[in-house]
């Protein structure tokens, strides 16, 4: 179902793009290499698996791997990994719990899917790949009766803290959750005074998340290894902006 729908949504793109969850070792390796190029080479992350040219941690042996593939060139050009409640039990918890206190976020009896390591090949950042990833995520939520989507959205520190602070200031004003649904970060970002308007500085992936309807669960977590600050995002299935999701998948490529 996921693959067929993704094919239909990619018909208007110049390159045939297919979104699917894969267990193919070759495709997973391509995805880990894409993550390395984006996070290590592009954002300056310090990775323990850098010597292998991949980004990999213990969550990758258990999670589901959602890819967008350029069929003609046999290349993975978009990626997000998925952890559900059941899979998180096998890994010792959600990845987000390594950065945030989730006690006010994860509710008993609710089903969650966590997305992480979401990235797009620099040559495919016109919007089509992000649209296909989001279509796949939305389909997964519906098919698996997921109540909430959550995950860490990264803001690069390549240009220092001022840009990140400006972005977070904008998020705080417009997109933070209610105070009862906040997650305390384990490592706070330094607070400095800035005059920049963060609205125009929001990274494309985070901007897409916000347009789909996600909220940000409070202050971000500083991740020095990845040279980023991570904002914890949360989205109830019923709050997905379906109109924008359709528009995003069909017209932004």
N, C-alpha and C positions, 0 to 999 in steps of 0.2 A: 504493500500500500504506500509506504513512504517513498520507495523508489519510483513507482509509477507516477505519483503526484509530482514529485520533483522533476521528472522528465517533462511533464506537461508544462510546468512553470518555467522551464529553461528553454522552451521552444523558440522564444524570440531572441535568445542570446546568440552572439556570433559563434561561440564555442559551445558544443553540447556539454552541459553540466548535469551531473547526477548526484543527488544527495541520498545517502543511505547509512545505516549502521553496519559496520563491517567487522568481521572476525578474521579477515584475510591477513596473515602475517606480513605479506609484502606491503599491503596498503597501510597497515598499522605502522610499519617501519617508515614509510613515506610521511605519515602524519607526524611521527616523532621528529623526523628530520625537518619538516616544515616548522614545527614548534621551536626547534633549535635556531633556525634561521630568523624567525620572528623575535624570539625572546632573548637569545644570546647575542646574535649578530646585530639585530635591529635595535634592541632595547638595553643591551649591556648586562643581561642577567649572568650571574655566576652559577654554573650548573655542575653538579657532581659527575654528570655523564657527558660533559663537554668533549672529552677525549674521543668519544664514539660518534660525535657529530649529531647527537640526539638530545632531546629533553625527555627524561623518563624518571618517574618515581614509583613508589610501591602501589599507588592507586591505579596505575595503568595496567596492572596484571588482573584487575577485577572489574574495572569500569567498562561501560559501553563506549565505543568509538564512533561518533557521528562524523562522517566525512562528506565533503563536496569534491567530486572528482571531475577533472577535465578529461573527458573520454578520449578525445583525439590524441592528446599527448600522454595519456596514461599517467596522470599526475594528480596527487592530492593537493587541492588549492584552498581548501577551507576545512576547519576542524573545530569540534567541541567534544569534550568527554562528558559522560553522563554517569552520575551515581544516584541510585534510588535508595530508599530506606533499607531495603534488603541488601543491596550491594555494600552500603556503608557499614552495615553490621560486620561484614567480612573484612573490611579494611580497618576497623577500629574506630569508625566515625567518618563524618563528612570532612572533606578537605577544609571547608570554611571554618571548622572547629579548631583548626591549627592556628587560625588568625583571630578568631572572634569567640566571645562567649555567646552561644546560641540559645541560652536558657529561656530568653523571651521571644525567640523566633520559632523554634521547632516545637510544635504543639502535639501532645499525645493524640493518637487516633487519626492524624492527618498524614497524607502521603506526599512526599517531597521528591523532587528531582533536582540534583545540583549539577549545574554546568560549570565547566572549568577549562582552562588552557585554550579558550576560544581564540582562533587566529585565522587570518586570511593572507594568502600569498600577495606580496606587494604588487604583482602584475595583474591582480584580479580584484582590486578594491573599488570597482565602479558601483557596487551595490548588489549585483546579482548573487554573489556568493553569500553575503550576509542574509539576503532574502531567503535563499534556499535553506541555510542553517536554521533560520527562525521558523520556516515552514515545517522543517523536520522536527524541531523542538515542540511546536504547537501540536503536531500530529501525535508525537510521543505522549504528551500530556493527556490528550483526549483518549488515546488507545489504552493507556495504563491507569486511567482514573487518578491522575496526579492532581492534588489540591494546590500545591505551591511549587513554583520554580524559584531557586535561589542560586547564588554563586558570587564569585569575586570578580569585579570589573576593574581592570588595572589602569592606572594613570601613570605614565612614564615620568621618571625624574631626570631624564637626559638633559633637560634644560634647567635643572635645579628645582627648588621647592616653590618658588614664586608662582609658576604656572599651575602647579598642582593645588596650591592653596587657593588661588583664584577660582579654579574649577570647583573645589569643594565648597567654597563660599556660595557659589551659585546653586550648587546642589542643596545646600543647607536651606537656602531661601525658598527653593521651588519644589524639591523632590524628596525630602526626608519623610520617613514614615512617622506615624503618631508616636509620641514618647513612650507608649507602652510596648512598642514593637521595635526597640532599638537593640543593637548588638555592640557590646563594649569591645573595642579592639585591644589586642594584647600588646601592641606596640604603637604608640601614638605618633602621628606626624608632627614635626615641629610647627608651632603656630607663629607666623610672622605677618606683619602688616603689608598688604599689597593693595594697589589701586586698580589693577587690571579687572576688566569684566570677564569673568570666566565662561560666559555663555558661548562665546565664539571659539573657545579653546578646547571644548569637550571632544575627546577622541571619537572617531567614527563609530566604533563598536558600542561604546557607552551611549552615544547619541541615539543609535538604533534601539538600544534597550529602553531608553527613556520614552521614545516614540511608541514603542510597543505597549508601554504602560507600567514599567517597573518603578518601584520606589527604592530609595537608598536608606538602609537601616542604621543611619547615624554616621559618626566620624570614621574615617578610613583607617586601615592598618598599614603601618610602614613595613615593607618587605625589602630589606636591604639587599638580600641575595638576588632578587629580581630587578632591583633598581626601580621600584615602583611603589606607589601606595595603592592599596586595594580597597574599593568600596564594595560593601556587601549589598547585593541587590536582592529584591524579593518581589514576586509577582504571583498573585492569585490567578488561577485558571480563568475564573469568571471576569477578570479585569483585563484580559488580553484585548488590545485594540485590533479587532478583526479587520476593520476597514483599512487601517494603515498596514496591517500585515499583508493584505491582498495587494494593496498599492505598492508596497515595498518590493514584493516578490516579482511583480509584473512590470514595473516601470522604471526601476532605478538601475537597471543593468547597463 
